[in-house]
Amino acid sequence: MPPASEREISIVEEKMKVKLPNSYKDLLRDNNGLSVDGRILIYGTQDIMERNETWETQENAQGYIAIGDDVGGKVFLMHQGDNETMVLIVPGGDKVHEHAHLLTSDFTQWVQRGFLINLDETEDDVNWSKNCEVVLIDTIDGGLKDLIKMKRYLRLYIAAADLLKGSKNLPFIIVKGFPYGLANKLVGKVENIKINLRVMK
């Protein structure tokens, strides 16, 4: 496929009210959609809206965007946002927190490696079927600066002012119902901040 124009990409983001990951947009700028050996389809601007409606992404994976699928009916999801790079794979129509596997933590590397899919070798070494509470359990030395960093890494939809207020009343439940497997991986990126994950029953 020919490259996608900046206008085509912008129209998708405007109509879907999403922020596509930069790594995915970089691919679109080279190829506006890909079919790999008839087994993998990476959506272009011409079909990403229709595919996300078909997979009911907004209902089943809020905050994510479906960027492709395979011939077996599994969908590739990326979290919305400029700097997102992780790709999840989940059966089409399933809730993301119930059956998702982490396919790769680096979309660009996955592309360069030829879109390899081997679930026996995925980075999914924790239980993605559980939800948890993400709890701040200790004072943050870096103050607001570290709180904002934590908000970015954990992709939290909470005002920085509310985070700052909560950090002064510990333990503070930052978010409930967060996929445990995803939280476990993301928390490892947040240095010098003591966070506890409480599995929800």
C-alpha positions in Angstrom: 0.0 0.0 0.0 1.2 3.6 -0.6 2.1 5.7 2.4 -0.7 7.4 4.4 -0.7 11.2 4.4 -0.6 13.2 7.5 -4.2 14.4 6.7 -5.4 10.8 6.5 -3.9 10.0 9.8 -5.3 13.1 11.4 -8.8 12.4 10.1 -8.7 8.9 11.7 -7.7 10.4 15.1 -10.3 13.1 14.9 -13.2 10.8 13.9 -12.3 8.1 16.4 -11.3 10.6 19.1 -8.1 8.7 19.7 -4.4 9.4 19.8 -2.6 6.8 17.7 0.8 5.6 18.9 3.7 7.3 17.1 5.3 3.9 16.3 2.1 2.8 14.5 1.8 6.1 12.7 5.4 5.7 11.5 4.4 2.4 9.9 1.4 4.1 8.2 3.6 6.8 6.8 5.6 4.0 5.0 2.7 1.6 4.3 -0.9 2.5 4.7 -1.9 -1.0 5.8 -0.2 -4.3 5.4 -1.1 -7.9 4.6 1.7 -10.3 5.7 1.7 -13.7 3.9 -2.1 -13.7 4.1 -1.9 -14.4 7.8 -1.6 -11.0 9.4 -3.4 -7.7 8.5 -2.2 -4.4 9.9 -4.9 -1.8 9.4 -4.5 1.2 7.3 -6.4 4.5 7.6 -9.0 3.2 5.2 -10.2 0.4 7.4 -9.1 1.0 11.0 -12.4 2.7 12.0 -14.6 -0.1 10.5 -12.5 -2.8 12.1 -12.6 -1.2 15.6 -16.4 -1.0 15.3 -16.5 -4.7 14.3 -14.3 -5.8 17.2 -16.2 -3.4 19.6 -12.9 -2.1 20.8 -14.4 0.8 22.7 -16.6 -1.6 24.8 -14.1 -4.5 25.2 -10.8 -2.6 25.5 -11.4 0.9 26.6 -8.3 3.1 26.1 -6.9 0.8 23.4 -7.0 0.8 19.6 -7.1 -2.3 17.4 -4.3 -2.0 14.9 -4.6 -5.3 13.1 -5.7 -9.0 13.3 -4.7 -12.5 12.3 -6.5 -15.2 10.3 -7.4 -16.9 13.5 -9.7 -14.1 14.7 -7.2 -12.6 17.2 -6.8 -8.8 17.4 -3.7 -6.7 18.0 -4.2 -3.9 20.4 -2.1 -0.9 21.4 -2.9 1.5 24.2 -3.8 5.0 22.9 -1.1 7.6 23.3 2.0 9.1 21.5 4.7 7.0 23.2 2.9 3.6 23.5 4.9 0.7 22.1 3.4 -2.5 23.6 1.1 -4.8 21.5 -1.4 -7.1 23.1 -3.1 -10.0 21.4 -6.6 -11.0 22.4 -9.4 -13.0 20.8 -11.8 -10.7 18.9 -14.7 -9.6 21.0 -13.2 -10.6 24.3 -12.5 -8.3 27.2 -8.9 -7.2 27.2 -8.3 -7.9 30.9 -9.7 -11.4 30.6 -7.7 -13.0 27.8 -5.0 -10.6 26.7 -1.4 -11.7 26.1 1.5 -9.3 25.8 2.8 -10.0 22.2 5.7 -7.5 22.3 6.8 -4.5 24.3 8.2 -2.9 21.2 6.0 -2.5 18.2 8.8 -1.3 15.9 10.9 -4.4 16.7 7.9 -6.6 16.1 7.5 -5.1 12.6 11.3 -5.5 11.9 11.1 -9.1 12.9 8.3 -9.8 10.5 5.3 -9.8 12.8 6.2 -13.1 14.4 3.6 -14.6 16.7 4.5 -17.3 19.0 2.5 -17.3 22.2 4.8 -19.8 23.8 7.5 -17.2 23.6 5.5 -14.1 24.5 6.4 -11.9 27.4 3.2 -12.9 29.1 4.6 -14.5 32.3 1.9 -13.2 34.7 -1.8 -13.8 35.0 -3.7 -11.3 32.8 -7.1 -12.6 33.9 -7.1 -10.8 37.3 -7.8 -7.2 38.1 -6.1 -5.3 40.9 -6.0 -2.1 42.8 -2.8 0.0 42.3 -2.0 1.4 45.7 0.6 4.0 46.6 2.1 3.0 50.0 4.9 5.4 50.7 5.8 9.1 50.4 7.3 10.1 47.1 10.5 12.0 47.5 10.3 13.6 44.1 6.9 15.2 44.8 4.7 16.3 41.9 7.4 15.5 39.3 7.5 11.8 40.2 3.7 11.7 40.5 3.4 13.0 36.9 6.0 10.4 35.8 4.0 7.7 37.5 0.8 8.9 35.9 2.4 8.7 32.4 3.9 5.2 32.9 0.7 3.8 34.3 -1.5 5.6 31.8 -3.7 7.0 34.6 -6.8 9.1 33.8 -6.5 11.1 37.1 -5.7 14.7 37.6 -2.2 15.5 38.9 -3.8 17.5 41.7 -5.8 14.5 42.8 -2.7 12.4 42.8 -0.8 14.9 44.9 -3.7 15.1 47.4 -3.9 11.3 47.6 -0.2 10.9 48.1 -0.5 12.8 51.4 -3.1 10.4 52.7 -1.5 6.9 52.5 -2.2 4.2 51.6 -3.8 5.8 48.5 -5.7 3.6 46.0 -4.7 5.2 42.7 -6.9 3.1 40.5 -9.2 0.1 40.8 -9.9 -2.7 38.3 -6.6 -2.4 36.5 -5.4 -5.6 34.6 -2.9 -7.2 37.0 -0.5 -8.4 34.3 -0.2 -5.0 32.7 0.1 -3.2 36.1 2.8 -5.7 37.1 4.9 -4.9 34.1 4.3 -1.1 34.1 5.1 -0.7 37.8 8.6 -2.1 37.1 9.3 1.0 35.1 8.5 3.4 37.9 11.6 3.9 40.0 11.8 5.2 43.5 8.0 5.0 44.0 6.6 2.3 46.3 3.4 0.8 44.8 1.5 -2.3 45.9 -0.8 -4.3 43.7 -3.8 -5.8 45.5 -5.5 -8.5 43.5 -9.3 -8.1 43.5 -11.5 -11.1 44.2 
